[in-house]
Amino acid sequence: MSFDLPADVVVPVRSVRVRLDPAPHPFVSEHQAAIADHWVEVQAGNPAVYDGEVALLSSLRFEDNDLVGRCHIVRYSAFLYWRKLRPVGGAGHAYTHAMLVSSDNALVLIRMAANTVNAGLVYCAAGSFEPADFREGMADLEYNMRREVLEETGLDIAGLRHEPYYHVLSKTTGTVLFRRYFHDLDADELARRIHEHVAGERDPEIEGPVIVRDRGDLPDRLAPQMPALIDWHFSTPRIR
């Protein structure tokens, strides 16, 4: 099977090996005309959306405790058309979440800005894998997480204490690979710094920070993966 993951359950993973295949993704080859038509609709609704490059999976599976996959670089327009149709056999999406934990054990999330395709949604600072996130043909999860968190929040997670391995949550909307990072600052100070970063951006990707202090403290417009991740964080002791 090209995609063989347990659905809607958090699973620990020993390692992640996602290989970049230079060949075109079969999904793109099969839907070129429909992708172009859909992109016209997307731009009509939001002209600011950029047709950049992202990774779309063609396989993802567990081999023992290792997560192994293959992906291809596609235009963002192709990804958005896949997202409209999902689930799609032979095509899927994986992304990372650096779960930023404050010194007072709150989760520091973000709400996406109105000019993005995920306007108003709340999740961890994150983004799809891009060509820059691959090293020698393999996805570099740490680089992707650091890049996305820094771009969106102004916070640098390099050097922060973190758990030694990842966990995986697979849903029909995509597969999130996540790991907790522990900051020495409390949630209020982290939120202040993120607000300061957003205020200084000409075209910020996020509206601002969202602080979650307990498992019952759920903000509106949570992305589909977040309720399970929030519950997991507040019910799971730190793994050192």
TIKE-126150 format. One line per 10 residues: number of its first residue (from 1); for each residue x, y, z of C-alpha. Coordinates in nm, 4 decimals, m for minus. Layout:
N
NUM = X,Y,Z  ...
END
This chain:
240
1 = 0.0000,0.0000,0.0000  0.1284,0.3498,m0.0793  m0.0229,0.4890,0.2440  m0.0486,0.2553,0.5399  m0.0760,0.4453,0.8696  m0.3033,0.4034,1.1702  m0.5648,0.6806,1.1528  m0.6569,0.9330,1.4241  m0.4160,0.8018,1.6875  m0.0884,0.9454,1.8176
11 = 0.1991,0.7033,1.7525  0.5678,0.7387,1.8506  0.8197,0.6991,1.5702  1.1876,0.6093,1.5988  1.2998,0.7830,1.2790  1.1542,0.9575,0.9742  1.2974,0.8922,0.6278  1.1106,1.0744,0.3524  1.2935,1.0649,0.0200  1.2576,1.3262,m0.2550
21 = 1.1784,1.1701,m0.5932  1.2740,1.4005,m0.8844  1.0081,1.2462,m1.1093  0.6762,1.4298,m1.1588  0.4017,1.3313,m0.9163  0.1439,1.1083,m1.0929  m0.1364,1.3167,m0.9401  m0.0119,1.6264,m1.1231  0.0278,1.4432,m1.4519  m0.3292,1.3133,m1.4287
31 = m0.4961,1.6429,m1.3297  m0.3076,1.9206,m1.5084  m0.6115,2.0852,m1.6674  m0.8207,2.0681,m1.3497  m0.5323,2.2095,m1.1440  m0.5051,2.5080,m1.3786  m0.8805,2.5739,m1.3664  m0.8894,2.5486,m0.9883  m0.5946,2.7873,m0.9562  m0.7916,3.0531,m1.1470
41 = m1.0686,3.0182,m0.8850  m0.8190,3.0381,m0.5977  m0.6577,3.3566,m0.7288  m0.9947,3.5165,m0.7918  m1.0713,3.4733,m0.4219  m0.7232,3.5605,m0.2942  m0.4811,3.7221,m0.5432  m0.2060,3.7236,m0.2774  m0.1662,3.3441,m0.2890  0.1689,3.2528,m0.4463
51 = 0.2139,2.9464,m0.6671  0.5369,2.8316,m0.5056  0.6820,2.4832,m0.4653  0.5883,2.2291,m0.1964  0.6251,1.8557,m0.1417  0.3390,1.6136,m0.2042  0.3729,1.2508,m0.0967  0.3252,0.9499,m0.3203  0.3825,0.6988,m0.0371  0.4107,0.6909,0.3426
61 = 0.4197,0.3845,0.5648  0.5627,0.2363,0.8824  0.8515,m0.0094,0.8647  0.8709,m0.1367,1.2214  0.9017,0.1884,1.4220  1.0375,0.3932,1.1319  0.8285,0.6182,0.9081  0.9337,0.5837,0.5443  0.7995,0.7818,0.2507  0.8502,0.9266,m0.0941
71 = 0.7535,1.2743,m0.2108  0.7718,1.4979,m0.5158  0.7983,1.8748,m0.5550  0.4778,2.0205,m0.7023  0.3405,2.3698,m0.7521  0.1233,2.5061,m0.4717  m0.1669,2.5134,m0.7182  m0.1416,2.1337,m0.7475  m0.1316,2.0967,m0.3706  m0.4446,2.3102,m0.3296
81 = m0.6294,2.1018,m0.5872  m0.5243,1.7847,m0.4030  m0.6531,1.9446,m0.0825  m0.9880,2.0117,m0.2475  m1.0234,1.6431,m0.3469  m0.8653,1.4670,m0.0468  m0.8497,1.1869,0.0357  m0.6845,1.0832,m0.2907  m0.5302,0.7430,m0.3476  m0.1591,0.7680,m0.4201
91 = m0.1224,1.1272,m0.2964  m0.0897,1.2665,0.0546  0.0566,1.5451,0.2643  0.2940,1.5375,0.5616  0.4080,1.8380,0.7630  0.5804,1.9104,1.0928  0.4754,2.0785,1.4162  0.7333,2.2104,1.6582  0.5053,2.2173,1.9627  0.6388,2.5180,2.1539
101 = 0.5926,2.4709,2.5298  0.6430,2.7684,2.7605  0.8107,2.7494,3.1015  0.4622,2.7461,3.2594  0.3625,2.4463,3.0414  0.1298,2.6346,2.8048  0.1233,2.5602,2.4337  0.2107,2.8581,2.2170  0.0090,2.8350,1.8950  m0.0610,3.0826,1.6144
111 = m0.3667,3.2051,1.4241  m0.3138,3.2401,1.0506  m0.3525,3.5800,0.8859  m0.6491,3.6757,0.6682  m0.4400,3.6834,0.3488  m0.3486,3.3114,0.3691  m0.5388,3.0062,0.2444  m0.5762,2.8924,0.6084  m0.7099,3.2297,0.7267  m0.8179,3.2214,1.0909
121 = m0.7103,2.8640,1.1610  m0.5166,2.7937,1.4818  m0.2265,2.5469,1.4964  0.1456,2.5294,1.5703  0.3670,2.7494,1.3554  0.4266,2.5238,1.0555  0.4385,2.4863,0.6800  0.4734,2.2293,0.4054  0.8128,2.0942,0.3056  0.9783,2.3076,0.0390
131 = 1.2830,2.2346,m0.1798  1.5107,2.4056,0.0757  1.4044,2.1519,0.3419  1.5838,1.8574,0.1801  1.9405,1.7442,0.2445  2.0931,1.4923,0.0040  1.7459,1.3990,m0.1134  1.5972,1.3417,0.2342  1.3521,1.5618,0.4263  1.5223,1.7572,0.7080
141 = 1.2498,1.7894,0.9708  1.4515,2.0028,1.2105  1.5408,2.2561,0.9433  1.1792,2.2767,0.8243  1.0517,2.3359,1.1777  1.3131,2.5973,1.2596  1.2536,2.7830,0.9328  0.8763,2.7931,0.9685  0.8710,2.8926,1.3370  1.1250,3.1691,1.2743
151 = 0.9405,3.3044,0.9685  0.6013,3.3132,1.1367  0.6819,3.4056,1.4960  1.0347,3.5495,1.5004  1.1311,3.2870,1.7605  1.4355,3.0657,1.6992  1.3950,2.7112,1.8319  1.7594,2.6202,1.7603  1.9224,2.5166,2.0858  1.5967,2.4685,2.2762
161 = 1.5530,2.1529,2.4798  1.3326,1.9064,2.2964  1.2147,1.5495,2.3194  1.4417,1.2930,2.1535  1.1975,1.1601,1.8959  0.8823,1.2418,1.7027  0.5215,1.1385,1.7251  0.2847,1.0995,1.4309  m0.0857,1.1719,1.3910  m0.2402,1.0742,1.0583
171 = m0.5782,1.2109,0.9465  m0.7565,1.2385,0.6133  m0.6412,1.6038,0.6079  m0.2739,1.5008,0.6274  m0.0072,1.3521,0.8534  0.1579,1.5682,1.1200  0.5034,1.4829,1.2576  0.5467,1.6612,1.5877  0.7902,1.7076,1.8735  0.7802,1.9269,2.1838
181 = 1.0296,2.2112,2.2329  1.0664,2.3580,2.5815  1.1291,2.7315,2.6180  1.2667,2.9002,2.9320  1.0261,3.1969,2.8949  0.6661,3.1951,3.0127  0.3685,3.2102,2.7767  0.2958,3.5807,2.8273  0.6526,3.6811,2.7365  0.6563,3.4544,2.4314
191 = 0.3245,3.6006,2.3197  0.4627,3.9530,2.3627  0.7638,3.8710,2.1455  0.5471,3.7171,1.8752  0.3165,4.0221,1.8731  0.6256,4.2409,1.8372  0.7481,4.0330,1.5434  0.4090,4.0459,1.3682  0.3865,4.4224,1.4151  0.7223,4.4636,1.2404
201 = 0.6319,4.2509,0.9376  0.5088,4.4132,0.6180  0.2972,4.1129,0.5212  0.2810,3.8782,0.8225  0.1728,3.5185,0.7740  0.0010,3.5073,1.1120  m0.2509,3.7235,1.2933  m0.0807,3.6575,1.6257  m0.0181,3.4034,1.9028  m0.2789,3.1861,2.0722
211 = m0.1970,3.0534,2.4205  m0.3506,2.7246,2.5388  m0.3047,2.6682,2.9133  m0.4976,2.3431,2.9693  m0.6803,2.0719,2.7766  m1.0173,2.2413,2.8283  m0.8888,2.5784,2.7073  m0.9645,2.5269,2.3377  m0.9728,2.8334,2.1105  m1.2105,2.8627,1.8163
221 = m1.1066,2.7614,1.4610  m0.8673,2.4891,1.5687  m0.7133,2.2991,1.2768  m0.8308,1.9333,1.2599  m0.5101,1.7881,1.4082  m0.4935,2.0208,1.7082  m0.7546,1.8849,1.9553  m0.5724,1.5504,1.9693  m0.2312,1.7178,1.9995  m0.3476,1.9495,2.2772
231 = m0.4997,1.6586,2.4681  m0.1787,1.4575,2.4186  0.0415,1.7390,2.5495  m0.1527,1.7950,2.8705  m0.1880,1.4222,2.9430  0.1697,1.3161,2.8580  0.4663,1.3854,3.0887  0.7788,1.5343,2.9346  0.9994,1.2758,2.7705  1.3667,1.3484,2.8363
END
